[in-house]
Amino acid sequence: MIDHSEVITFLIGIGVLIFILVNYSQLIRLPSAKILIASFCVLLAGWIFTILEGFFWKNILNLAEHLSYAISSVLLAVWCRMVFRKSKDAQP
């Protein structure tokens, strides 16, 4: 069964994805932006898996959902490390 909050989260995520696509040329100026965008896309995939597991392949999609969240978190942590390391190296 699908929870309404899962669908709302997914719809908000689609809105953010549209924002990313529309503003891609500006977002790519961020340091290591591709890693940050990849982190969000993997997170969005996890939200998709959350909804799909209500219909079929519950165990497999639940595993895929949680792996997506873990991978997204690792990518975000890598991005933060890269950004803060670059800013630390730039200081006198």
TIRO-2110 file (N, C-alpha, C; in Angstrom, 1 decimal):
// TIRO-2110
0.8, -1.2, 0.0, N, 1, A
0.0, 0.0, 0.0, CA, 1, A
0.9, 1.2, 0.0, C, 1, A
0.4, 2.3, -0.7, N, 2, A
1.2, 3.5, -0.8, CA, 2, A
0.7, 4.5, 0.2, C, 2, A
1.7, 5.1, 0.9, N, 3, A
1.4, 6.2, 1.8, CA, 3, A
1.3, 7.5, 1.0, C, 3, A
0.4, 8.4, 1.4, N, 4, A
0.2, 9.6, 0.7, CA, 4, A
1.5, 10.5, 0.8, C, 4, A
2.1, 10.4, 1.9, N, 5, A
3.3, 11.3, 2.1, CA, 5, A
4.4, 10.8, 1.2, C, 5, A
4.5, 9.5, 0.8, N, 6, A
5.5, 9.1, -0.1, CA, 6, A
5.3, 9.7, -1.5, C, 6, A
4.0, 9.7, -1.9, N, 7, A
3.7, 10.3, -3.2, CA, 7, A
4.0, 11.8, -3.2, C, 7, A
3.6, 12.5, -2.2, N, 8, A
3.9, 13.9, -2.1, CA, 8, A
5.4, 14.2, -2.1, C, 8, A
6.2, 13.4, -1.4, N, 9, A
7.7, 13.5, -1.5, CA, 9, A
8.2, 13.3, -2.9, C, 9, A
7.7, 12.3, -3.5, N, 10, A
8.1, 12.0, -4.9, CA, 10, A
7.7, 13.2, -5.8, C, 10, A
6.5, 13.7, -5.7, N, 11, A
6.1, 14.9, -6.5, CA, 11, A
7.0, 16.1, -6.3, C, 11, A
7.3, 16.4, -5.0, N, 12, A
8.2, 17.5, -4.7, CA, 12, A
9.6, 17.2, -5.4, C, 12, A
10.0, 15.9, -5.3, N, 13, A
11.3, 15.6, -5.9, CA, 13, A
11.3, 15.8, -7.4, C, 13, A
10.2, 15.5, -8.1, N, 14, A
10.1, 15.7, -9.5, CA, 14, A
10.2, 17.2, -9.8, C, 14, A
9.5, 18.0, -8.9, N, 15, A
9.6, 19.5, -9.1, CA, 15, A
11.1, 20.0, -8.9, C, 15, A
11.8, 19.4, -8.0, N, 16, A
13.2, 19.8, -7.8, CA, 16, A
14.0, 19.3, -9.0, C, 16, A
13.7, 18.1, -9.6, N, 17, A
14.4, 17.7, -10.8, CA, 17, A
14.2, 18.6, -11.9, C, 17, A
13.0, 19.1, -12.1, N, 18, A
12.7, 20.0, -13.2, CA, 18, A
13.5, 21.3, -13.0, C, 18, A
13.5, 21.8, -11.7, N, 19, A
14.3, 22.9, -11.4, CA, 19, A
15.8, 22.7, -11.8, C, 19, A
16.3, 21.5, -11.4, N, 20, A
17.7, 21.2, -11.8, CA, 20, A
17.9, 21.3, -13.3, C, 20, A
17.0, 20.7, -14.0, N, 21, A
17.1, 20.6, -15.5, CA, 21, A
17.1, 22.0, -16.1, C, 21, A
16.1, 22.8, -15.6, N, 22, A
16.0, 24.2, -16.1, CA, 22, A
17.2, 25.1, -15.8, C, 22, A
17.8, 24.9, -14.6, N, 23, A
18.9, 25.7, -14.2, CA, 23, A
20.2, 25.0, -14.2, C, 23, A
20.3, 24.0, -15.1, N, 24, A
21.5, 23.2, -15.1, CA, 24, A
22.8, 24.0, -15.4, C, 24, A
22.7, 24.9, -16.3, N, 25, A
23.8, 25.7, -16.7, CA, 25, A
24.4, 26.6, -15.5, C, 25, A
23.5, 27.0, -14.6, N, 26, A
24.0, 27.7, -13.5, CA, 26, A
24.5, 26.8, -12.4, C, 26, A
23.8, 25.7, -12.2, N, 27, A
24.1, 24.7, -11.2, CA, 27, A
25.5, 24.0, -11.4, C, 27, A
25.8, 23.9, -12.7, N, 28, A
27.1, 23.2, -13.0, CA, 28, A
28.3, 24.0, -12.6, C, 28, A
28.0, 25.3, -12.3, N, 29, A
29.1, 26.2, -11.9, CA, 29, A
29.5, 25.9, -10.4, C, 29, A
28.7, 25.2, -9.7, N, 30, A
29.1, 24.8, -8.3, CA, 30, A
30.3, 23.8, -8.4, C, 30, A
31.1, 23.9, -7.3, N, 31, A
32.2, 22.9, -7.3, CA, 31, A
31.7, 21.5, -7.3, C, 31, A
32.2, 20.7, -8.1, N, 32, A
31.9, 19.2, -8.2, CA, 32, A
30.4, 19.0, -8.3, C, 32, A
29.7, 19.8, -9.1, N, 33, A
28.2, 19.8, -9.2, CA, 33, A
27.7, 18.5, -9.6, C, 33, A
28.4, 17.8, -10.5, N, 34, A
27.9, 16.5, -11.0, CA, 34, A
27.7, 15.5, -9.9, C, 34, A
28.5, 15.5, -8.9, N, 35, A
28.4, 14.6, -7.8, CA, 35, A
27.2, 15.0, -7.0, C, 35, A
26.9, 16.2, -6.8, N, 36, A
25.8, 16.7, -6.0, CA, 36, A
24.5, 16.4, -6.8, C, 36, A
24.5, 16.6, -8.1, N, 37, A
23.3, 16.3, -8.8, CA, 37, A
23.0, 14.7, -8.9, C, 37, A
24.1, 14.0, -9.0, N, 38, A
24.0, 12.5, -9.0, CA, 38, A
23.4, 12.1, -7.6, C, 38, A
23.8, 12.7, -6.5, N, 39, A
23.3, 12.3, -5.2, CA, 39, A
21.8, 12.5, -5.2, C, 39, A
21.3, 13.7, -5.7, N, 40, A
19.9, 13.9, -5.7, CA, 40, A
19.2, 12.9, -6.6, C, 40, A
19.7, 12.6, -7.8, N, 41, A
19.1, 11.7, -8.7, CA, 41, A
18.9, 10.3, -8.1, C, 41, A
20.0, 9.8, -7.3, N, 42, A
19.9, 8.5, -6.7, CA, 42, A
18.9, 8.6, -5.5, C, 42, A
18.8, 9.7, -4.8, N, 43, A
17.7, 9.9, -3.8, CA, 43, A
16.3, 9.8, -4.4, C, 43, A
16.2, 10.5, -5.6, N, 44, A
14.9, 10.4, -6.3, CA, 44, A
14.6, 9.0, -6.7, C, 44, A
15.6, 8.2, -7.1, N, 45, A
15.3, 6.8, -7.5, CA, 45, A
14.8, 6.1, -6.2, C, 45, A
15.4, 6.4, -5.1, N, 46, A
14.9, 5.7, -3.8, CA, 46, A
13.5, 6.0, -3.6, C, 46, A
13.0, 7.3, -3.8, N, 47, A
11.6, 7.6, -3.7, CA, 47, A
10.7, 6.9, -4.6, C, 47, A
11.2, 6.7, -5.9, N, 48, A
10.5, 5.9, -6.9, CA, 48, A
10.4, 4.4, -6.4, C, 48, A
11.4, 3.9, -5.9, N, 49, A
11.4, 2.5, -5.4, CA, 49, A
10.4, 2.4, -4.2, C, 49, A
10.3, 3.4, -3.4, N, 50, A
9.4, 3.4, -2.2, CA, 50, A
8.0, 3.2, -2.7, C, 50, A
7.6, 4.0, -3.8, N, 51, A
6.3, 3.9, -4.3, CA, 51, A
6.0, 2.6, -5.0, C, 51, A
7.0, 2.1, -5.8, N, 52, A
6.8, 0.9, -6.6, CA, 52, A
6.7, -0.4, -5.7, C, 52, A
7.4, -0.3, -4.5, N, 53, A
7.3, -1.5, -3.7, CA, 53, A
5.9, -1.8, -3.1, C, 53, A
5.1, -0.8, -3.2, N, 54, A
3.7, -1.0, -2.8, CA, 54, A
2.9, -1.8, -3.8, C, 54, A
3.4, -2.0, -5.0, N, 55, A
2.7, -2.7, -6.0, CA, 55, A
3.3, -4.1, -6.3, C, 55, A
4.6, -4.2, -6.3, N, 56, A
5.2, -5.5, -6.6, CA, 56, A
6.6, -5.6, -6.1, C, 56, A
7.2, -6.8, -6.1, N, 57, A
8.6, -7.0, -5.7, CA, 57, A
9.0, -6.3, -4.4, C, 57, A
8.1, -6.4, -3.4, N, 58, A
8.3, -5.6, -2.1, CA, 58, A
9.7, -5.7, -1.5, C, 58, A
10.2, -7.0, -1.4, N, 59, A
11.6, -7.1, -0.8, CA, 59, A
12.7, -6.6, -1.6, C, 59, A
12.7, -6.8, -2.9, N, 60, A
13.7, -6.4, -3.8, CA, 60, A
13.7, -4.8, -3.9, C, 60, A
12.5, -4.3, -4.0, N, 61, A
12.5, -2.8, -4.2, CA, 61, A
12.8, -2.1, -2.8, C, 61, A
12.4, -2.8, -1.7, N, 62, A
12.8, -2.2, -0.4, CA, 62, A
14.3, -2.2, -0.3, C, 62, A
15.0, -3.2, -0.7, N, 63, A
16.4, -3.2, -0.6, CA, 63, A
17.0, -2.2, -1.6, C, 63, A
16.4, -2.0, -2.8, N, 64, A
16.9, -1.0, -3.7, CA, 64, A
16.7, 0.4, -3.2, C, 64, A
15.6, 0.6, -2.5, N, 65, A
15.3, 1.9, -1.9, CA, 65, A
16.4, 2.2, -0.9, C, 65, A
16.6, 1.3, 0.1, N, 66, A
17.6, 1.6, 1.1, CA, 66, A
19.0, 1.7, 0.6, C, 66, A
19.4, 0.9, -0.4, N, 67, A
20.7, 1.1, -1.1, CA, 67, A
20.8, 2.5, -1.7, C, 67, A
19.7, 2.9, -2.4, N, 68, A
19.7, 4.2, -3.0, CA, 68, A
19.9, 5.3, -1.9, C, 68, A
19.3, 5.2, -0.8, N, 69, A
19.5, 6.2, 0.3, CA, 69, A
20.9, 6.2, 0.7, C, 69, A
21.5, 5.0, 0.9, N, 70, A
22.9, 4.9, 1.4, CA, 70, A
23.8, 5.5, 0.3, C, 70, A
23.7, 5.2, -0.9, N, 71, A
24.5, 5.7, -2.0, CA, 71, A
24.4, 7.2, -2.1, C, 71, A
23.2, 7.7, -2.0, N, 72, A
23.0, 9.1, -2.1, CA, 72, A
23.7, 9.8, -0.9, C, 72, A
23.6, 9.2, 0.2, N, 73, A
24.3, 9.8, 1.4, CA, 73, A
25.8, 9.8, 1.2, C, 73, A
26.3, 8.7, 0.7, N, 74, A
27.8, 8.7, 0.5, CA, 74, A
28.2, 9.7, -0.6, C, 74, A
27.4, 9.8, -1.7, N, 75, A
27.8, 10.8, -2.7, CA, 75, A
27.7, 12.3, -2.1, C, 75, A
26.7, 12.5, -1.3, N, 76, A
26.6, 13.8, -0.7, CA, 76, A
27.8, 14.1, 0.3, C, 76, A
28.2, 13.1, 1.0, N, 77, A
29.3, 13.2, 1.9, CA, 77, A
30.6, 13.5, 1.1, C, 77, A
30.8, 12.8, 0.0, N, 78, A
31.9, 13.0, -0.8, CA, 78, A
31.9, 14.4, -1.4, C, 78, A
30.8, 14.9, -1.8, N, 79, A
30.7, 16.2, -2.4, CA, 79, A
31.0, 17.2, -1.3, C, 79, A
30.5, 17.1, -0.1, N, 80, A
30.8, 18.0, 1.0, CA, 80, A
32.3, 18.0, 1.3, C, 80, A
32.9, 16.8, 1.3, N, 81, A
34.4, 16.8, 1.6, CA, 81, A
35.1, 17.5, 0.5, C, 81, A
34.8, 17.3, -0.7, N, 82, A
35.5, 17.9, -1.9, CA, 82, A
35.3, 19.4, -1.8, C, 82, A
34.1, 19.9, -1.5, N, 83, A
33.9, 21.3, -1.5, CA, 83, A
34.6, 22.0, -0.3, C, 83, A
34.5, 21.4, 0.9, N, 84, A
35.2, 22.0, 2.0, CA, 84, A
36.7, 21.8, 2.0, C, 84, A
37.2, 20.8, 1.4, N, 85, A
38.6, 20.7, 1.2, CA, 85, A
39.2, 21.7, 0.3, C, 85, A
38.4, 22.0, -0.8, N, 86, A
38.9, 23.0, -1.8, CA, 86, A
38.8, 24.4, -1.1, C, 86, A
37.8, 24.7, -0.4, N, 87, A
37.7, 26.0, 0.3, CA, 87, A
38.8, 26.1, 1.3, C, 87, A
39.2, 25.1, 2.0, N, 88, A
40.2, 25.1, 3.0, CA, 88, A
41.6, 25.3, 2.4, C, 88, A
41.8, 24.7, 1.2, N, 89, A
43.1, 24.9, 0.5, CA, 89, A
43.2, 26.3, -0.1, C, 89, A
42.1, 26.9, -0.4, N, 90, A
42.1, 28.3, -1.0, CA, 90, A
42.4, 29.4, 0.0, C, 90, A
42.3, 29.1, 1.3, N, 91, A
42.5, 30.1, 2.3, CA, 91, A
44.1, 30.2, 2.5, C, 91, A
44.5, 31.5, 2.8, N, 92, A
45.9, 31.7, 3.0, CA, 92, A
46.5, 31.1, 4.3, C, 92, A
END
